[in-house]
């Protein structure tokens, strides 16, 4: 069942039992006909089912209820500032060692019999990577030299957080000019002769 506020519960309670079931089924993503059949609709033919569900869902009370629930779904779909800051913070904190291990191993020997040591890395199994860390992986590409892992830009995430939080120092604009017109010294940087 969906979470409803008091107003939505009151609207829901005004619906007949079949309309309640049909509305809930429609909100869960079912087609109108499937919602009607699963809700217990008794229409014998497809035409009767379509007619009944169409009439039911065009009823004023059903329309008002469904609209109130869709507004909540849309609001829930929009990322909040806090959610954006959480994601950016995770992107800023993730390290390559969160997804891969590095070690030095003997990869062979030179012509004098001395060990040749190379750095080998291995991506951790997906079960061993925190889902929040996995979300910070921008891409994994197979190249001739092996896999290439790219994370979201850590410094870019910090810069975005800095802007959102107002950590940046205030910008100073010099409004003085040599001709006394109060035109900024860098006025021409903002406008070009080409339009």
Biotite code that builds the C-alpha atoms (Angstrom):
import biotite.structure as struc

atoms = struc.array([
    struc.Atom([0.000, 0.000, 0.000], chain_id="A", res_id=1, res_name="UNK", atom_name="CA", element="C"),
    struc.Atom([1.101, 3.576, -0.566], chain_id="A", res_id=2, res_name="UNK", atom_name="CA", element="C"),
    struc.Atom([1.767, 6.055, 2.205], chain_id="A", res_id=3, res_name="UNK", atom_name="CA", element="C"),
    struc.Atom([-0.974, 8.627, 2.289], chain_id="A", res_id=4, res_name="UNK", atom_name="CA", element="C"),
    struc.Atom([-1.344, 11.849, 4.200], chain_id="A", res_id=5, res_name="UNK", atom_name="CA", element="C"),
    struc.Atom([-4.578, 12.615, 6.057], chain_id="A", res_id=6, res_name="UNK", atom_name="CA", element="C"),
    struc.Atom([-6.150, 14.408, 3.086], chain_id="A", res_id=7, res_name="UNK", atom_name="CA", element="C"),
    struc.Atom([-5.341, 11.512, 0.748], chain_id="A", res_id=8, res_name="UNK", atom_name="CA", element="C"),
    struc.Atom([-6.740, 8.992, 3.250], chain_id="A", res_id=9, res_name="UNK", atom_name="CA", element="C"),
    struc.Atom([-9.972, 10.977, 3.433], chain_id="A", res_id=10, res_name="UNK", atom_name="CA", element="C"),
    struc.Atom([-10.221, 11.049, -0.373], chain_id="A", res_id=11, res_name="UNK", atom_name="CA", element="C"),
    struc.Atom([-9.454, 7.311, -0.509], chain_id="A", res_id=12, res_name="UNK", atom_name="CA", element="C"),
    struc.Atom([-12.147, 6.554, 2.083], chain_id="A", res_id=13, res_name="UNK", atom_name="CA", element="C"),
    struc.Atom([-14.764, 8.330, -0.073], chain_id="A", res_id=14, res_name="UNK", atom_name="CA", element="C"),
    struc.Atom([-14.217, 5.817, -2.886], chain_id="A", res_id=15, res_name="UNK", atom_name="CA", element="C"),
    struc.Atom([-16.212, 2.606, -3.191], chain_id="A", res_id=16, res_name="UNK", atom_name="CA", element="C"),
    struc.Atom([-14.222, -0.572, -2.390], chain_id="A", res_id=17, res_name="UNK", atom_name="CA", element="C"),
    struc.Atom([-13.755, -1.579, -6.043], chain_id="A", res_id=18, res_name="UNK", atom_name="CA", element="C"),
    struc.Atom([-12.662, 1.955, -6.968], chain_id="A", res_id=19, res_name="UNK", atom_name="CA", element="C"),
    struc.Atom([-10.157, 1.881, -4.091], chain_id="A", res_id=20, res_name="UNK", atom_name="CA", element="C"),
    struc.Atom([-8.619, -1.342, -5.386], chain_id="A", res_id=21, res_name="UNK", atom_name="CA", element="C"),
    struc.Atom([-8.565, -0.125, -8.982], chain_id="A", res_id=22, res_name="UNK", atom_name="CA", element="C"),
    struc.Atom([-6.934, 3.186, -8.005], chain_id="A", res_id=23, res_name="UNK", atom_name="CA", element="C"),
    struc.Atom([-4.244, 1.445, -5.951], chain_id="A", res_id=24, res_name="UNK", atom_name="CA", element="C"),
    struc.Atom([-3.567, -0.959, -8.828], chain_id="A", res_id=25, res_name="UNK", atom_name="CA", element="C"),
    struc.Atom([-3.336, 1.915, -11.323], chain_id="A", res_id=26, res_name="UNK", atom_name="CA", element="C"),
    struc.Atom([-0.922, 3.757, -9.015], chain_id="A", res_id=27, res_name="UNK", atom_name="CA", element="C"),
    struc.Atom([1.252, 0.636, -8.846], chain_id="A", res_id=28, res_name="UNK", atom_name="CA", element="C"),
    struc.Atom([1.658, 0.753, -12.635], chain_id="A", res_id=29, res_name="UNK", atom_name="CA", element="C"),
    struc.Atom([-1.042, -1.595, -13.910], chain_id="A", res_id=30, res_name="UNK", atom_name="CA", element="C"),
    struc.Atom([-3.054, -0.807, -17.010], chain_id="A", res_id=31, res_name="UNK", atom_name="CA", element="C"),
    struc.Atom([-6.624, 0.301, -16.339], chain_id="A", res_id=32, res_name="UNK", atom_name="CA", element="C"),
    struc.Atom([-8.079, -3.040, -17.516], chain_id="A", res_id=33, res_name="UNK", atom_name="CA", element="C"),
    struc.Atom([-5.613, -5.103, -15.459], chain_id="A", res_id=34, res_name="UNK", atom_name="CA", element="C"),
    struc.Atom([-6.267, -2.892, -12.427], chain_id="A", res_id=35, res_name="UNK", atom_name="CA", element="C"),
    struc.Atom([-10.015, -3.453, -12.846], chain_id="A", res_id=36, res_name="UNK", atom_name="CA", element="C"),
    struc.Atom([-9.729, -7.235, -13.263], chain_id="A", res_id=37, res_name="UNK", atom_name="CA", element="C"),
    struc.Atom([-7.254, -7.667, -10.398], chain_id="A", res_id=38, res_name="UNK", atom_name="CA", element="C"),
    struc.Atom([-9.402, -5.400, -8.232], chain_id="A", res_id=39, res_name="UNK", atom_name="CA", element="C"),
    struc.Atom([-12.338, -7.767, -8.658], chain_id="A", res_id=40, res_name="UNK", atom_name="CA", element="C"),
    struc.Atom([-14.273, -6.061, -11.464], chain_id="A", res_id=41, res_name="UNK", atom_name="CA", element="C"),
    struc.Atom([-17.123, -8.206, -12.797], chain_id="A", res_id=42, res_name="UNK", atom_name="CA", element="C"),
    struc.Atom([-17.339, -7.024, -16.427], chain_id="A", res_id=43, res_name="UNK", atom_name="CA", element="C"),
    struc.Atom([-17.885, -10.125, -18.588], chain_id="A", res_id=44, res_name="UNK", atom_name="CA", element="C"),
    struc.Atom([-16.540, -8.775, -21.875], chain_id="A", res_id=45, res_name="UNK", atom_name="CA", element="C"),
    struc.Atom([-13.553, -6.600, -22.665], chain_id="A", res_id=46, res_name="UNK", atom_name="CA", element="C"),
    struc.Atom([-15.890, -3.817, -23.765], chain_id="A", res_id=47, res_name="UNK", atom_name="CA", element="C"),
    struc.Atom([-17.802, -4.003, -20.469], chain_id="A", res_id=48, res_name="UNK", atom_name="CA", element="C"),
    struc.Atom([-14.530, -3.940, -18.512], chain_id="A", res_id=49, res_name="UNK", atom_name="CA", element="C"),
    struc.Atom([-13.225, -0.934, -20.470], chain_id="A", res_id=50, res_name="UNK", atom_name="CA", element="C"),
    struc.Atom([-16.508, 0.908, -20.014], chain_id="A", res_id=51, res_name="UNK", atom_name="CA", element="C"),
    struc.Atom([-16.660, 0.206, -16.272], chain_id="A", res_id=52, res_name="UNK", atom_name="CA", element="C"),
    struc.Atom([-13.066, 1.147, -15.497], chain_id="A", res_id=53, res_name="UNK", atom_name="CA", element="C"),
    struc.Atom([-13.266, 4.246, -17.688], chain_id="A", res_id=54, res_name="UNK", atom_name="CA", element="C"),
    struc.Atom([-16.400, 5.402, -15.869], chain_id="A", res_id=55, res_name="UNK", atom_name="CA", element="C"),
    struc.Atom([-14.861, 4.562, -12.491], chain_id="A", res_id=56, res_name="UNK", atom_name="CA", element="C"),
    struc.Atom([-11.591, 6.419, -13.130], chain_id="A", res_id=57, res_name="UNK", atom_name="CA", element="C"),
    struc.Atom([-13.316, 9.465, -14.599], chain_id="A", res_id=58, res_name="UNK", atom_name="CA", element="C"),
    struc.Atom([-15.459, 9.830, -11.456], chain_id="A", res_id=59, res_name="UNK", atom_name="CA", element="C"),
    struc.Atom([-14.607, 13.129, -9.756], chain_id="A", res_id=60, res_name="UNK", atom_name="CA", element="C"),
    struc.Atom([-13.623, 11.500, -6.456], chain_id="A", res_id=61, res_name="UNK", atom_name="CA", element="C"),
    struc.Atom([-11.276, 9.031, -8.172], chain_id="A", res_id=62, res_name="UNK", atom_name="CA", element="C"),
    struc.Atom([-9.712, 11.803, -10.281], chain_id="A", res_id=63, res_name="UNK", atom_name="CA", element="C"),
    struc.Atom([-9.069, 13.984, -7.209], chain_id="A", res_id=64, res_name="UNK", atom_name="CA", element="C"),
    struc.Atom([-7.576, 11.052, -5.277], chain_id="A", res_id=65, res_name="UNK", atom_name="CA", element="C"),
    struc.Atom([-5.339, 9.918, -8.147], chain_id="A", res_id=66, res_name="UNK", atom_name="CA", element="C"),
    struc.Atom([-4.164, 13.474, -8.812], chain_id="A", res_id=67, res_name="UNK", atom_name="CA", element="C"),
    struc.Atom([-3.237, 13.926, -5.144], chain_id="A", res_id=68, res_name="UNK", atom_name="CA", element="C"),
    struc.Atom([-1.234, 10.683, -5.197], chain_id="A", res_id=69, res_name="UNK", atom_name="CA", element="C"),
    struc.Atom([0.499, 11.531, -8.491], chain_id="A", res_id=70, res_name="UNK", atom_name="CA", element="C"),
    struc.Atom([1.586, 14.885, -7.057], chain_id="A", res_id=71, res_name="UNK", atom_name="CA", element="C"),
    struc.Atom([3.279, 13.016, -4.208], chain_id="A", res_id=72, res_name="UNK", atom_name="CA", element="C"),
    struc.Atom([4.928, 10.617, -6.663], chain_id="A", res_id=73, res_name="UNK", atom_name="CA", element="C"),
    struc.Atom([6.274, 13.543, -8.695], chain_id="A", res_id=74, res_name="UNK", atom_name="CA", element="C"),
    struc.Atom([7.544, 15.296, -5.557], chain_id="A", res_id=75, res_name="UNK", atom_name="CA", element="C"),
    struc.Atom([9.203, 12.068, -4.408], chain_id="A", res_id=76, res_name="UNK", atom_name="CA", element="C"),
    struc.Atom([10.839, 11.713, -7.820], chain_id="A", res_id=77, res_name="UNK", atom_name="CA", element="C"),
    struc.Atom([12.485, 15.144, -7.565], chain_id="A", res_id=78, res_name="UNK", atom_name="CA", element="C"),
    struc.Atom([15.839, 15.081, -5.827], chain_id="A", res_id=79, res_name="UNK", atom_name="CA", element="C"),
    struc.Atom([15.978, 17.179, -2.698], chain_id="A", res_id=80, res_name="UNK", atom_name="CA", element="C"),
    struc.Atom([18.900, 19.449, -1.807], chain_id="A", res_id=81, res_name="UNK", atom_name="CA", element="C"),
    struc.Atom([19.831, 17.102, 1.049], chain_id="A", res_id=82, res_name="UNK", atom_name="CA", element="C"),
    struc.Atom([19.805, 14.086, -1.277], chain_id="A", res_id=83, res_name="UNK", atom_name="CA", element="C"),
    struc.Atom([21.974, 15.917, -3.824], chain_id="A", res_id=84, res_name="UNK", atom_name="CA", element="C"),
    struc.Atom([24.416, 16.922, -1.101], chain_id="A", res_id=85, res_name="UNK", atom_name="CA", element="C"),
    struc.Atom([24.547, 13.331, 0.183], chain_id="A", res_id=86, res_name="UNK", atom_name="CA", element="C"),
    struc.Atom([25.356, 11.984, -3.288], chain_id="A", res_id=87, res_name="UNK", atom_name="CA", element="C"),
    struc.Atom([27.969, 14.681, -3.915], chain_id="A", res_id=88, res_name="UNK", atom_name="CA", element="C"),
    struc.Atom([29.517, 13.984, -0.493], chain_id="A", res_id=89, res_name="UNK", atom_name="CA", element="C"),
    struc.Atom([29.790, 10.278, -1.299], chain_id="A", res_id=90, res_name="UNK", atom_name="CA", element="C"),
    struc.Atom([31.369, 11.104, -4.670], chain_id="A", res_id=91, res_name="UNK", atom_name="CA", element="C"),
    struc.Atom([33.852, 13.392, -2.927], chain_id="A", res_id=92, res_name="UNK", atom_name="CA", element="C"),
    struc.Atom([34.830, 10.731, -0.364], chain_id="A", res_id=93, res_name="UNK", atom_name="CA", element="C"),
    struc.Atom([35.220, 7.626, -2.526], chain_id="A", res_id=94, res_name="UNK", atom_name="CA", element="C"),
    struc.Atom([38.737, 6.366, -3.214], chain_id="A", res_id=95, res_name="UNK", atom_name="CA", element="C"),
    struc.Atom([39.989, 3.950, -5.841], chain_id="A", res_id=96, res_name="UNK", atom_name="CA", element="C"),
    struc.Atom([40.998, 1.611, -3.005], chain_id="A", res_id=97, res_name="UNK", atom_name="CA", element="C"),
    struc.Atom([37.288, 1.282, -2.180], chain_id="A", res_id=98, res_name="UNK", atom_name="CA", element="C"),
    struc.Atom([36.811, -0.657, -5.417], chain_id="A", res_id=99, res_name="UNK", atom_name="CA", element="C"),
    struc.Atom([40.211, -2.136, -6.252], chain_id="A", res_id=100, res_name="UNK", atom_name="CA", element="C"),
    struc.Atom([43.188, -3.708, -4.509], chain_id="A", res_id=101, res_name="UNK", atom_name="CA", element="C"),
    struc.Atom([46.806, -3.136, -5.475], chain_id="A", res_id=102, res_name="UNK", atom_name="CA", element="C"),
    struc.Atom([49.841, -5.293, -4.833], chain_id="A", res_id=103, res_name="UNK", atom_name="CA", element="C"),
    struc.Atom([53.359, -5.781, -6.090], chain_id="A", res_id=104, res_name="UNK", atom_name="CA", element="C"),
    struc.Atom([54.084, -9.254, -7.417], chain_id="A", res_id=105, res_name="UNK", atom_name="CA", element="C"),
    struc.Atom([56.881, -11.013, -9.207], chain_id="A", res_id=106, res_name="UNK", atom_name="CA", element="C"),
    struc.Atom([56.000, -10.956, -12.883], chain_id="A", res_id=107, res_name="UNK", atom_name="CA", element="C"),
    struc.Atom([59.162, -12.562, -14.220], chain_id="A", res_id=108, res_name="UNK", atom_name="CA", element="C"),
    struc.Atom([62.915, -12.233, -14.194], chain_id="A", res_id=109, res_name="UNK", atom_name="CA", element="C"),
    struc.Atom([65.405, -10.316, -16.248], chain_id="A", res_id=110, res_name="UNK", atom_name="CA", element="C"),
    struc.Atom([68.323, -11.806, -18.244], chain_id="A", res_id=111, res_name="UNK", atom_name="CA", element="C"),
    struc.Atom([70.472, -11.858, -15.066], chain_id="A", res_id=112, res_name="UNK", atom_name="CA", element="C"),
    struc.Atom([67.903, -13.846, -13.098], chain_id="A", res_id=113, res_name="UNK", atom_name="CA", element="C"),
    struc.Atom([66.744, -10.859, -11.034], chain_id="A", res_id=114, res_name="UNK", atom_name="CA", element="C"),
    struc.Atom([63.071, -10.636, -10.142], chain_id="A", res_id=115, res_name="UNK", atom_name="CA", element="C"),
    struc.Atom([60.934, -8.242, -12.144], chain_id="A", res_id=116, res_name="UNK", atom_name="CA", element="C"),
    struc.Atom([58.300, -6.754, -9.849], chain_id="A", res_id=117, res_name="UNK", atom_name="CA", element="C"),
    struc.Atom([55.120, -5.269, -11.235], chain_id="A", res_id=118, res_name="UNK", atom_name="CA", element="C"),
    struc.Atom([52.096, -3.609, -9.730], chain_id="A", res_id=119, res_name="UNK", atom_name="CA", element="C"),
    struc.Atom([48.942, -5.616, -10.212], chain_id="A", res_id=120, res_name="UNK", atom_name="CA", element="C"),
    struc.Atom([45.484, -4.386, -9.424], chain_id="A", res_id=121, res_name="UNK", atom_name="CA", element="C"),
    struc.Atom([42.263, -6.301, -9.065], chain_id="A", res_id=122, res_name="UNK", atom_name="CA", element="C"),
    struc.Atom([38.760, -4.925, -8.951], chain_id="A", res_id=123, res_name="UNK", atom_name="CA", element="C"),
    struc.Atom([36.906, -6.138, -5.875], chain_id="A", res_id=124, res_name="UNK", atom_name="CA", element="C"),
    struc.Atom([33.942, -8.467, -6.327], chain_id="A", res_id=125, res_name="UNK", atom_name="CA", element="C"),
    struc.Atom([30.678, -6.564, -6.563], chain_id="A", res_id=126, res_name="UNK", atom_name="CA", element="C"),
    struc.Atom([29.499, -8.249, -3.343], chain_id="A", res_id=127, res_name="UNK", atom_name="CA", element="C"),
    struc.Atom([32.474, -6.667, -1.548], chain_id="A", res_id=128, res_name="UNK", atom_name="CA", element="C"),
    struc.Atom([31.809, -3.126, -2.776], chain_id="A", res_id=129, res_name="UNK", atom_name="CA", element="C"),
    struc.Atom([29.437, -0.909, -0.828], chain_id="A", res_id=130, res_name="UNK", atom_name="CA", element="C"),
    struc.Atom([26.453, 0.067, -3.056], chain_id="A", res_id=131, res_name="UNK", atom_name="CA", element="C"),
    struc.Atom([27.113, 3.758, -2.304], chain_id="A", res_id=132, res_name="UNK", atom_name="CA", element="C"),
    struc.Atom([30.665, 3.304, -3.588], chain_id="A", res_id=133, res_name="UNK", atom_name="CA", element="C"),
    struc.Atom([29.413, 1.470, -6.697], chain_id="A", res_id=134, res_name="UNK", atom_name="CA", element="C"),
    struc.Atom([27.217, 4.458, -7.475], chain_id="A", res_id=135, res_name="UNK", atom_name="CA", element="C"),
    struc.Atom([30.397, 6.582, -7.653], chain_id="A", res_id=136, res_name="UNK", atom_name="CA", element="C"),
    struc.Atom([31.786, 4.542, -10.570], chain_id="A", res_id=137, res_name="UNK", atom_name="CA", element="C"),
    struc.Atom([31.312, 6.608, -13.703], chain_id="A", res_id=138, res_name="UNK", atom_name="CA", element="C"),
    struc.Atom([32.438, 3.927, -16.140], chain_id="A", res_id=139, res_name="UNK", atom_name="CA", element="C"),
    struc.Atom([34.421, 0.740, -16.613], chain_id="A", res_id=140, res_name="UNK", atom_name="CA", element="C"),
    struc.Atom([35.969, 0.401, -20.052], chain_id="A", res_id=141, res_name="UNK", atom_name="CA", element="C"),
    struc.Atom([37.907, -2.518, -21.482], chain_id="A", res_id=142, res_name="UNK", atom_name="CA", element="C"),
    struc.Atom([41.046, -1.281, -23.238], chain_id="A", res_id=143, res_name="UNK", atom_name="CA", element="C"),
    struc.Atom([44.006, -3.010, -24.862], chain_id="A", res_id=144, res_name="UNK", atom_name="CA", element="C"),
    struc.Atom([45.947, -2.476, -21.634], chain_id="A", res_id=145, res_name="UNK", atom_name="CA", element="C"),
    struc.Atom([43.123, -3.918, -19.527], chain_id="A", res_id=146, res_name="UNK", atom_name="CA", element="C"),
    struc.Atom([40.096, -2.488, -17.733], chain_id="A", res_id=147, res_name="UNK", atom_name="CA", element="C"),
    struc.Atom([39.931, 1.248, -17.074], chain_id="A", res_id=148, res_name="UNK", atom_name="CA", element="C"),
    struc.Atom([37.868, 2.417, -14.085], chain_id="A", res_id=149, res_name="UNK", atom_name="CA", element="C"),
    struc.Atom([36.676, 6.003, -14.002], chain_id="A", res_id=150, res_name="UNK", atom_name="CA", element="C"),
    struc.Atom([35.107, 7.485, -10.871], chain_id="A", res_id=151, res_name="UNK", atom_name="CA", element="C"),
    struc.Atom([32.960, 10.596, -10.767], chain_id="A", res_id=152, res_name="UNK", atom_name="CA", element="C"),
    struc.Atom([35.097, 13.701, -10.354], chain_id="A", res_id=153, res_name="UNK", atom_name="CA", element="C"),
    struc.Atom([35.992, 14.067, -6.668], chain_id="A", res_id=154, res_name="UNK", atom_name="CA", element="C"),
    struc.Atom([37.178, 17.659, -6.950], chain_id="A", res_id=155, res_name="UNK", atom_name="CA", element="C"),
    struc.Atom([34.147, 18.564, -9.071], chain_id="A", res_id=156, res_name="UNK", atom_name="CA", element="C"),
    struc.Atom([31.870, 17.142, -6.373], chain_id="A", res_id=157, res_name="UNK", atom_name="CA", element="C"),
    struc.Atom([33.687, 19.168, -3.712], chain_id="A", res_id=158, res_name="UNK", atom_name="CA", element="C"),
    struc.Atom([33.344, 22.314, -5.857], chain_id="A", res_id=159, res_name="UNK", atom_name="CA", element="C"),
    struc.Atom([29.599, 21.708, -6.272], chain_id="A", res_id=160, res_name="UNK", atom_name="CA", element="C"),
    struc.Atom([29.219, 21.172, -2.525], chain_id="A", res_id=161, res_name="UNK", atom_name="CA", element="C"),
    struc.Atom([31.198, 24.335, -1.877], chain_id="A", res_id=162, res_name="UNK", atom_name="CA", element="C"),
    struc.Atom([28.873, 26.304, -4.126], chain_id="A", res_id=163, res_name="UNK", atom_name="CA", element="C"),
    struc.Atom([25.705, 24.766, -2.639], chain_id="A", res_id=164, res_name="UNK", atom_name="CA", element="C"),
    struc.Atom([26.884, 25.436, 0.916], chain_id="A", res_id=165, res_name="UNK", atom_name="CA", element="C"),
    struc.Atom([28.108, 28.968, 0.204], chain_id="A", res_id=166, res_name="UNK", atom_name="CA", element="C"),
    struc.Atom([31.683, 28.131, 1.204], chain_id="A", res_id=167, res_name="UNK", atom_name="CA", element="C"),
    struc.Atom([33.116, 30.227, -1.621], chain_id="A", res_id=168, res_name="UNK", atom_name="CA", element="C"),
    struc.Atom([34.254, 33.696, -0.735], chain_id="A", res_id=169, res_name="UNK", atom_name="CA", element="C"),
    struc.Atom([32.147, 36.531, -2.041], chain_id="A", res_id=170, res_name="UNK", atom_name="CA", element="C"),
    struc.Atom([32.977, 37.767, -5.527], chain_id="A", res_id=171, res_name="UNK", atom_name="CA", element="C"),
    struc.Atom([34.168, 41.337, -5.819], chain_id="A", res_id=172, res_name="UNK", atom_name="CA", element="C"),
    struc.Atom([33.175, 43.409, -8.827], chain_id="A", res_id=173, res_name="UNK", atom_name="CA", element="C"),
    struc.Atom([35.122, 46.596, -9.410], chain_id="A", res_id=174, res_name="UNK", atom_name="CA", element="C"),
    struc.Atom([32.645, 49.251, -10.544], chain_id="A", res_id=175, res_name="UNK", atom_name="CA", element="C"),
    struc.Atom([35.179, 52.049, -10.759], chain_id="A", res_id=176, res_name="UNK", atom_name="CA", element="C"),
    struc.Atom([36.343, 53.347, -14.118], chain_id="A", res_id=177, res_name="UNK", atom_name="CA", element="C"),
    struc.Atom([38.782, 55.905, -15.358], chain_id="A", res_id=178, res_name="UNK", atom_name="CA", element="C"),
    struc.Atom([36.070, 57.883, -17.170], chain_id="A", res_id=179, res_name="UNK", atom_name="CA", element="C"),
    struc.Atom([33.725, 58.125, -14.137], chain_id="A", res_id=180, res_name="UNK", atom_name="CA", element="C"),
    struc.Atom([30.832, 56.216, -15.782], chain_id="A", res_id=181, res_name="UNK", atom_name="CA", element="C"),
    struc.Atom([30.682, 53.411, -13.173], chain_id="A", res_id=182, res_name="UNK", atom_name="CA", element="C"),
    struc.Atom([31.163, 50.913, -15.996], chain_id="A", res_id=183, res_name="UNK", atom_name="CA", element="C"),
    struc.Atom([33.101, 47.895, -14.702], chain_id="A", res_id=184, res_name="UNK", atom_name="CA", element="C"),
    struc.Atom([36.704, 47.701, -15.884], chain_id="A", res_id=185, res_name="UNK", atom_name="CA", element="C"),
    struc.Atom([35.953, 44.317, -17.400], chain_id="A", res_id=186, res_name="UNK", atom_name="CA", element="C"),
    struc.Atom([32.705, 45.445, -19.060], chain_id="A", res_id=187, res_name="UNK", atom_name="CA", element="C"),
    struc.Atom([33.902, 44.391, -22.523], chain_id="A", res_id=188, res_name="UNK", atom_name="CA", element="C"),
    struc.Atom([34.511, 40.870, -21.233], chain_id="A", res_id=189, res_name="UNK", atom_name="CA", element="C"),
    struc.Atom([30.753, 40.494, -20.875], chain_id="A", res_id=190, res_name="UNK", atom_name="CA", element="C"),
    struc.Atom([29.781, 41.909, -24.237], chain_id="A", res_id=191, res_name="UNK", atom_name="CA", element="C"),
    struc.Atom([31.388, 41.428, -27.584], chain_id="A", res_id=192, res_name="UNK", atom_name="CA", element="C"),
    struc.Atom([31.040, 43.508, -30.747], chain_id="A", res_id=193, res_name="UNK", atom_name="CA", element="C"),
    struc.Atom([29.668, 40.454, -32.527], chain_id="A", res_id=194, res_name="UNK", atom_name="CA", element="C"),
    struc.Atom([25.949, 39.966, -31.994], chain_id="A", res_id=195, res_name="UNK", atom_name="CA", element="C"),
])
